[in-house]
């Protein structure tokens, strides 16, 4: 969570930081601020609110050194006092992550005479660095000592008053990247920030300090020793942050799915060759993820078992490492994360590796922590996703897990038939499902007028219900629950009142009659029933106006058509309620804290 941008060198530092912060708002948007050196002191502008409301795009600061921050609150409510940057003495910092021992450090610093204006762990970190800087009179030595006293995960960018042309940075686990260009350098939380094309960048490793000075960068370890570092090569385009022609980034990303899925299912098998050896003699697959990525695992797991012949188990990453269970040597572990920086998922991955287990990473962001640390990474390559609520990354994760199942299958005929069908049908089928706007709007209009809703389904459809319900909660703030359809009568039917909306998903023909029976139970209690299904699977009890008909294509293509429809229902419901669909309250895209 939280976004960091810093700029050192020639050019318009302020405008670059401002634009970078706008690009990082998906990481947090409770408050924002910038700091820069001027006339032997700092200028700090910060407040609660969005970047555009706190900062003036056309402001001129005249400094070539600027650090900025957009916040997702962890310690302290959103306020001007808690907003970053924080300043203590000669030190000014911005911070992403959590200093876990901030309370004991704060107590120690208070005893030494320091006072605090905020509730944040960041101000405590700033005070500790300031104390050691006053003692040692050397930024590198002060940072090295302070860094060894911090516990937790953190990325810090620091300006010292006596070194106005430099940005110092230190990192432990939380993401931080450095992008050099002609005469200037940008430091940032991720590669969506630069608005210029670049072909290389640096990744400070956990336990390293970086110094940006007028376009040059040096690196040190936490002992203060200078170290050599190689740049990571690649080709990156700057101006990808465009939602022209759409009402929001989320809408754009929903409509990008047909092309994303077609590309993924059309890929050559070369990308998957390396997994053959890893899956030799594997007797179980363990998929580990959080939130939407966990729902992708649930959605794909049944199909994975059916095609590969290998049992697949899904685990919540936030719970996984606190239990006693460690998969045996013949189990394969797959961690799934859109950003590749999800703290709980990274912790689960490291827990497995510490216990000698191999881990495959499924991730959308190259050079992210999961990409770098997993034993093998499969990139979904869905392209940047800027809306906080994940859409195309979800379907890409499901598709990629299906492709893995195809590739390791012990039945050579069935996967080929499935894959051939998907390549031929998925692009047009998803697009056609999204064009079913009249009936999707009808569902959304009812959802937006109710404070509670329920999503039900069986097998794969239950997993889709979980994700559909989550999407609605994320961007509309409507209370919603997802249930396996057969579980309704085991307690939750007590919550069904006249007009309570219940959405059923039917993508698997084998369970349609059982799900239809559950809808009859809902209707008998006065619930307003909607159903997303192919026409031939649609229960007779559903009113014509409450039917969202999916294209008549075979399973598992129906998974992707139903998923897109569920996303669009949430989007249209949120728009009807006047919500900010790209930046829902209390949420952030990259969950870098546990």
C-alpha positions in Angstrom: 0.0 0.0 0.0 1.0 3.7 -0.3 2.9 5.0 -3.3 6.3 6.7 -3.3 7.8 8.8 -6.1 11.1 10.7 -6.0 13.0 12.7 -8.7 16.6 13.8 -8.7 18.3 15.7 -11.5 17.5 18.1 -14.3 14.1 18.7 -15.7 10.7 19.5 -14.1 11.0 17.4 -10.9 7.7 18.6 -9.4 5.5 17.8 -12.5 7.1 14.3 -12.8 6.4 13.6 -9.2 2.9 14.9 -9.4 2.1 12.8 -12.5 3.7 9.8 -10.8 1.6 10.2 -7.7 -1.5 10.3 -9.8 -0.4 7.0 -11.5 0.1 5.5 -8.0 -3.2 6.4 -6.5 -4.4 2.9 -6.9 -2.0 2.1 -4.1 -3.6 4.5 -1.7 -5.5 7.8 -1.8 -6.3 8.8 1.8 -3.8 11.7 1.6 -0.9 13.0 -0.4 2.1 15.2 -0.2 5.4 16.3 -1.5 8.6 17.8 -0.1 11.6 19.5 -1.6 14.7 21.5 -0.4 14.7 25.3 -0.8 17.0 27.9 0.7 18.5 25.7 3.2 15.3 24.2 4.5 12.3 22.0 3.4 9.1 23.0 1.7 6.4 20.4 2.6 2.9 20.4 1.0 0.5 17.7 2.3 -3.1 17.1 3.3 -5.8 14.4 3.4 -7.5 13.8 0.1 -6.6 12.9 -3.5 -3.5 14.0 -5.2 -5.3 16.5 -7.5 -7.0 18.1 -4.5 -3.9 18.4 -2.4 -1.4 19.4 -5.1 -1.6 21.9 -7.9 -0.4 20.3 -11.2 0.9 23.7 -12.5 2.9 24.5 -9.4 6.5 25.5 -9.9 9.0 24.6 -7.2 12.3 25.3 -8.9 14.0 22.3 -7.3 15.5 19.3 -9.0 15.0 17.1 -6.0 11.4 16.2 -5.0 9.9 13.3 -3.0 6.2 12.6 -3.0 3.7 10.2 -1.4 0.1 9.0 -1.7 -1.1 7.2 1.4 -3.2 4.2 2.4 -3.6 4.6 6.2 -2.2 2.0 8.5 -1.1 4.0 11.6 -3.4 6.9 12.2 -6.5 8.2 10.4 -6.3 10.1 7.2 -5.4 13.7 8.2 -2.9 16.5 7.4 -0.9 15.5 10.4 -0.6 11.9 9.4 0.0 12.6 5.7 3.6 12.1 4.4 6.2 13.5 4.1 7.3 13.8 7.7 10.1 16.0 8.9 12.2 15.8 12.1 15.2 18.1 12.3 17.4 17.9 9.2 15.5 14.8 7.8 12.4 14.5 5.7 11.0 11.2 4.6 8.2 9.3 2.8 7.5 5.7 3.6 5.7 2.6 2.3 5.2 -0.4 4.6 5.1 -0.9 8.4 7.7 -0.3 11.1 6.4 -3.0 13.5 8.4 -1.9 16.5 7.5 1.7 16.2 5.8 1.8 19.6 9.0 0.8 21.5 11.1 3.1 19.4 8.6 6.0 20.0 8.9 5.4 23.7 12.7 5.4 23.6 12.8 8.6 21.5 10.2 10.3 23.8 12.5 9.7 26.7 15.3 11.4 24.8 13.2 14.5 24.3 11.6 14.0 20.9 8.0 15.0 20.5 5.6 13.7 17.8 2.9 15.5 15.8 1.3 12.4 14.2 0.1 8.9 15.0 2.3 7.3 12.3 5.2 4.9 12.5 6.8 7.0 9.7 7.4 10.0 11.9 9.1 7.6 14.4 11.3 6.3 11.7 12.2 9.9 10.7 13.1 10.8 14.3 15.3 7.7 14.7 17.2 8.6 11.5 17.5 12.2 12.6 18.9 11.2 16.0 21.6 9.1 14.4 22.3 11.7 11.8 22.9 14.3 14.5 25.3 11.9 16.2 27.2 10.6 13.2 26.9 13.6 10.7 26.9 11.1 7.8 23.6 10.1 6.0 24.8 6.6 5.0 26.0 5.7 8.5 22.8 7.1 10.1 20.6 5.2 7.7 22.6 2.0 8.1 22.3 2.1 11.9 18.6 3.0 11.9 17.7 0.4 9.3 19.2 -2.3 11.5 17.0 -1.2 14.4 13.7 -1.3 12.4 11.6 -4.4 12.3 8.9 -5.0 9.7 8.8 -4.3 6.0 9.5 -0.8 4.6 10.7 1.4 1.8 11.9 4.9 2.6 12.9 7.9 0.6 14.8 10.5 2.5 16.1 14.0 1.9 18.8 15.5 4.3 18.7 19.3 4.5 22.5 19.5 4.1 22.4 17.4 0.9 19.6 19.1 -1.2 20.5 17.5 -4.5 20.4 13.9 -3.2 17.6 11.4 -2.4 18.5 8.6 -0.1 16.5 5.4 0.0 16.5 2.2 1.9 14.4 -0.9 1.5 13.5 -4.0 3.4 10.9 -6.2 1.5 8.5 -3.4 0.5 8.8 -2.6 -3.3 11.1 0.2 -4.6 12.5 0.6 -8.1 15.0 3.1 -9.6 14.7 4.2 -13.2 17.6 6.2 -14.7 17.2 8.5 -17.7 19.1 11.3 -19.4 20.3 13.6 -16.6 17.7 12.5 -14.0 16.6 9.5 -12.0 13.1 8.5 -10.8 12.6 6.3 -7.7 9.1 4.8 -7.3 7.0 2.0 -5.9 6.4 0.4 -9.3 7.0 0.7 -13.1 3.7 2.4 -13.8 5.2 5.7 -12.7 7.6 6.8 -15.4 5.9 8.7 -18.3 9.0 8.2 -20.5 10.2 5.1 -22.4 13.1 3.3 -20.7 15.1 0.1 -21.3 16.6 -0.6 -17.9 16.1 0.0 -14.2 17.5 -1.0 -10.8 15.9 -3.0 -8.0 17.4 -2.2 -4.6 17.4 -5.5 -2.8 16.1 -6.0 0.7 18.8 -4.6 3.0 20.2 -2.0 0.6 20.6 1.8 0.6 20.5 3.8 -2.6 21.7 7.4 -3.2 20.3 9.3 -6.2 22.4 12.4 -7.1 21.7 14.4 -10.2 21.1 11.4 -12.4 23.6 9.1 -10.8 22.9 6.3 -8.4 25.1 4.5 -5.9 24.2 1.5 -3.7 25.3 0.5 -0.2 24.4 -2.4 2.2 23.0 -1.9 5.7 26.6 -1.9 7.0 27.4 1.2 4.9 29.6 -0.7 2.4 29.5 0.5 -1.2 28.2 -2.3 -3.6 28.1 -2.7 -7.3 24.7 -3.3 -8.9 23.6 -4.4 -12.3 20.6 -2.9 -14.0 17.7 -5.0 -15.1 17.1 -4.8 -18.9 13.8 -4.6 -20.6 11.7 -2.4 -22.9 9.1 -0.3 -21.2 6.6 2.3 -22.6 5.7 5.3 -20.5 2.3 6.5 -21.6 0.1 3.4 -20.9 -2.2 5.2 -18.4 -5.1 6.1 -20.7 -8.7 5.3 -20.3 -10.0 7.3 -23.3 -13.3 6.1 -24.6 -14.3 4.5 -21.3 -15.9 5.9 -18.2 -13.3 4.4 -16.0 -10.1 2.3 -16.0 -12.2 -0.6 -14.6 -14.6 -0.4 -17.6 -11.6 -0.3 -20.0 -10.0 -3.3 -18.2 -13.2 -5.3 -18.4 -13.4 -4.8 -22.1 -9.8 -5.7 -22.6 -10.5 -9.2 -21.4 -11.4 -10.8 -24.8 -8.0 -9.9 -26.3 -6.1 -10.8 -23.1 -7.8 -14.3 -23.0 -7.3 -14.9 -26.7 -3.6 -14.1 -26.4 -3.1 -16.3 -23.4 -4.9 -19.3 -24.9 -3.1 -18.9 -28.2 0.4 -18.8 -26.7 2.9 -21.4 -27.8 3.7 -24.2 -25.3 7.3 -23.0 -25.1 6.3 -20.7 -22.1 5.2 -23.8 -20.2 8.0 -26.2 -21.0 9.9 -25.6 -17.8 7.1 -26.8 -15.6 7.2 -30.4 -17.0 10.1 -31.4 -14.7 8.6 -29.6 -11.7 5.4 -31.6 -12.1 7.1 -35.0 -12.5 5.6 -37.4 -9.9 3.5 -34.5 -8.3 0.6 -36.0 -6.3 -1.1 -32.7 -5.3 -1.2 -29.0 -6.2 -1.5 -26.3 -3.6 -2.7 -22.9 -4.8 -2.1 -20.1 -2.3 -3.4 -16.6 -2.7 -5.5 -13.7 -1.3 -8.7 -12.0 -2.3 -9.5 -12.1 -6.0 -6.4 -14.2 -6.7 -7.7 -16.8 -4.2 -11.0 -16.8 -6.1 -9.0 -17.4 -9.3 -7.5 -20.4 -7.7 -11.0 -21.6 -6.6 -12.4 -21.1 -10.0 -9.6 -23.0 -11.7 -9.0 -25.8 -9.2 -11.9 -28.0 -10.2 -11.1 -27.7 -13.9 -7.4 -28.3 -13.0 -8.2 -31.6 -11.3 -10.5 -32.7 -14.1 -8.0 -32.1 -16.9 -4.6 -32.8 -15.2 -5.8 -35.7 -13.0 -4.0 -34.1 -10.0 -5.8 -33.0 -6.8 -5.8 -29.3 -6.4 -6.2 -27.5 -3.0 -6.7 -23.8 -2.4 -5.3 -22.0 0.6 -5.7 -18.4 1.9 -2.2 -17.0 2.0 -3.0 -14.9 5.1 -3.8 -18.1 7.0 -1.4 -20.5 5.4 1.9 -20.0 7.3 0.2 -19.9 10.7 -0.8 -23.6 10.6 1.2 -26.7 11.0 0.6 -28.0 7.5 3.5 -28.1 5.0 2.9 -29.8 1.7 5.0 -32.9 1.2 7.9 -33.2 -1.2 5.6 -34.6 -3.9 3.2 -31.6 -3.8 3.6 -28.6 -6.1 2.9 -25.1 -4.7 1.6 -22.2 -6.8 1.3 -18.7 -5.4 -0.9 -16.3 -7.2 -0.8 -12.5 -7.1 -1.7 -9.7 -9.5 1.0 -7.3 -8.3 3.5 -9.8 -7.1 3.9 -7.7 -4.0 1.0 -9.1 -1.9 2.6 -9.3 1.6 0.7 -12.4 2.8 1.4 -14.3 -0.4 5.1 -13.5 -0.3 5.2 -14.6 3.3 3.6 -17.9 2.4 6.0 -18.4 -0.5 9.0 -17.7 1.7 7.6 -20.1 4.4 7.4 -22.9 1.8 10.9 -22.2 0.4 12.4 -22.1 3.9 10.9 -25.6 4.4 12.6 -26.8 1.2 9.5 -26.7 -1.1 9.5 -25.5 -4.7 7.1 -22.6 -5.6 5.7 -21.5 -8.9 4.6 -17.9 -9.1 1.6 -16.7 -11.2 1.9 -13.0 -11.4 1.1 -10.1 -13.7 3.9 -7.7 -12.9 7.4 -8.6 -14.1 10.3 -7.9 -11.7 8.0 -7.9 -8.7 9.0 -9.8 -5.6 7.1 -12.9 -6.5 8.6 -12.9 -10.0 12.1 -12.5 -8.6 11.9 -15.0 -5.7 9.7 -17.9 -7.0 11.5 -20.9 -8.3 9.6 -20.5 -11.6 7.3 -17.6 -12.6 4.5 -17.7 -15.2 3.5 -14.2 -16.2 -0.1 -13.6 -17.0 0.9 -10.6 -19.2 -2.6 -9.1 -18.9 -1.0 -5.6 -19.1 -1.2 -2.9 -16.4 -4.3 -2.9 -14.3 -5.0 0.5 -12.7 -8.5 0.1 -11.2 -8.3 -1.2 -7.7 -10.8 -3.9 -8.3 -9.2 -6.6 -10.4 -10.9 -7.8 -13.6 -8.7 -8.8 -16.5 -5.9 -10.0 -14.1 -8.5 -12.4 -12.5 -9.5 -14.0 -15.8 -5.9 -14.2 -16.9 -5.0 -16.0 -13.7 -7.8 -18.5 -14.3 -6.8 -19.0 -17.9 -3.1 -19.5 -17.1 -3.9 -22.1 -14.5 -6.1 -23.9 -17.0 -3.2 -23.8 -19.5 -0.9 -25.4 -16.9 -3.5 -28.1 -16.4 -3.6 -28.7 -20.2 0.1 -29.0 -20.4 0.7 -31.4 -17.5 -2.4 -33.5 -18.3 -2.1 -37.3 -18.2 -4.9 -37.5 -20.8 -3.5 -36.2 -24.1 -7.0 -36.0 -25.9 -9.2 -34.0 -23.5 -6.9 -31.0 -23.0 -6.4 -30.6 -26.8 -10.2 -30.5 -27.3 -10.7 -28.0 -24.5 -7.9 -25.7 -25.7 -9.0 -25.8 -29.3 -12.5 -24.8 -28.2 -11.2 -22.0 -26.1 -8.9 -20.5 -28.8 -11.8 -20.5 -31.2 -14.6 -19.2 -29.0 -13.3 -17.2 -26.0 -12.6 -13.8 -27.6 -16.0 -13.4 -29.4 -17.9 -15.1 -26.6 -16.7 -12.8 -23.8 -17.3 -9.7 -26.0 -20.8 -10.9 -26.9 -21.6 -11.5 -23.2 -20.5 -8.0 -22.4 -22.8 -6.6 -25.0 -25.9 -8.1 -23.2 -26.2 -4.6 -21.6 -30.0 -4.4 -21.3 -30.3 -7.3 -19.0 -27.1 -6.5 -17.1 -28.4 -3.0 -16.4 -31.6 -4.5 -15.1 -29.8 -6.6 -12.6 -27.6 -3.6 -11.6 -30.6 -1.3 -11.1 -32.1 -3.7 -8.6 -28.7 -4.4 -6.8 -28.1 -0.6 -6.4 -31.5 -0.2 -4.7 -30.8 -2.9 -2.0 -28.5 -2.9 1.0 -28.0 -6.7 0.9 -27.5 -9.3 -1.8 -26.5 -12.9 -2.3 -24.6 -14.8 -5.0 -25.0 -18.6 -5.3 -23.6 -21.4 -7.4 -22.2 -24.9 -7.3 -18.7 -26.2 -8.1 -17.0 -23.7 -10.4 -20.1 -21.5 -10.2 -19.6 -21.1 -6.4 -16.1 -19.8 -7.0 -17.5 -17.3 -9.5 -20.2 -16.3 -7.0 -17.4 -15.5 -4.5 -15.7 -13.3 -7.0 -18.9 -11.6 -8.2 -19.9 -10.9 -4.6 -16.5 -9.5 -3.8 -16.6 -7.1 -6.8 -20.0 -5.8 -5.7 -18.7 -5.2 -2.2 -15.5 -3.6 -3.3 -16.9 -0.8 -5.5 -20.6 -0.4 -4.4 -20.2 -0.8 -0.6 -23.3 -3.0 -0.7 -23.3 -5.9 1.8 -23.1 -9.2 -0.2 -22.5 -12.8 0.6 -21.5 -15.7 -1.7 -22.6 -19.3 -0.9 -22.5 -22.7 -2.4 -26.1 -23.0 -3.5 -26.8 -26.1 -1.5 -25.8 -24.3 1.7 -28.7 -21.7 1.5 -31.1 -24.0 3.4 -28.5 -24.6 6.1 -29.0 -21.2 7.7 -28.8 -18.3 5.3 -32.4 -18.6 4.0 -33.3 -16.9 7.2 -31.9 -13.7 5.7 -34.1 -13.8 2.6 -36.9 -11.2 2.7 -39.3 -9.9 0.1 -37.2 -8.4 -2.8 -33.8 -9.6 -1.5 -31.7 -10.0 -4.7 -30.1 -13.4 -5.3 -27.9 -13.9 -8.3 -27.3 -17.5 -9.4 -24.5 -18.5 -11.8 -24.8 -21.7 -13.9 -21.8 -22.4 -16.2 -21.7 -26.2 -15.6 -24.7 -28.1 -17.1 -24.2 -31.0 -14.7 -25.4 -28.9 -11.7 -28.1 -26.8 -13.3 -31.1 -28.8 -11.9 -29.8 -28.7 -8.4 -29.2 -24.9 -8.6 -32.7 -24.4 -10.1 -34.1 -26.2 -7.0 -32.2 -23.7 -4.7 -33.7 -20.8 -6.7 -37.2 -22.2 -6.1 -36.4 -22.1 -2.4 -35.4 -18.5 -2.6 -38.5 -17.5 -4.6 -40.7 -19.3 -2.0 -39.4 -16.8 0.6 -39.9 -13.8 -1.6 -36.4 -13.3 -2.9 -35.8 -11.5 -6.3 -34.0 -14.1 -8.4 -31.6 -13.4 -11.2 -29.7 -16.0 -13.2 -26.6 -15.9 -15.4 -26.5 -18.9 -17.7 -26.8 -20.2 -21.2 -30.3 -20.3 -22.5 -30.5 -24.1 -22.4 -29.3 -24.1 -18.8 -31.7 -21.3 -17.6 -34.2 -22.4 -15.0 -37.8 -21.9 -15.9 -38.6 -20.2 -12.6 -36.5 -17.2 -13.5 -38.5 -14.3 -14.9 -37.6 -13.3 -18.5 -36.4 -9.8 -17.4 -34.1 -11.3 -14.8 -32.2 -13.6 -17.2 -28.7 -12.8 -18.4 -28.2 -15.1 -21.3 -24.6 -16.3 -22.0 -23.5 -17.2 -25.5 -24.1 -20.8 -26.3 -20.6 -22.1 -26.1 -19.3 -25.1 -24.0 -17.7 -25.1 -20.6 -15.1 -23.8 -19.6 -15.5 -20.8 -22.0 -18.7 -20.1 -20.0 -16.5 -19.4 -16.9 -15.0 -16.3 -18.7 -18.3 -15.1 -20.1 -20.0 -15.3 -16.7 -17.1 -13.7 -15.0 -17.2 -10.7 -17.3 -20.9 -10.3 -16.8 -20.5 -10.3 -13.0 -17.8 -7.6 -13.2 -20.1 -5.5 -15.4 -23.0 -5.9 -13.0 -20.8 -4.6 -10.2 -19.5 -1.7 -12.3 -23.0 -0.6 -13.4 -24.3 -0.9 -9.9 -21.5 1.3 -8.6 -22.0 3.9 -11.3 -25.7 4.1 -10.5 -24.8 4.8 -6.9 -22.3 7.5 -7.9 -19.2 5.6 -6.5 -15.6 6.1 -7.6 -15.2 2.7 -9.2 -11.5 3.0 -9.8 -10.6 4.1 -6.2 -13.1 2.6 -3.8 -12.9 3.7 -0.2 -10.5 2.0 2.3 -8.9 -0.2 -0.4 -5.6 -0.2 -2.3 -4.4 -2.3 -5.3 -1.1 -3.5 -4.0 -1.5 -5.0 -0.5 2.0 -4.8 0.8 1.2 -5.1 4.5 0.1 -8.2 6.4 
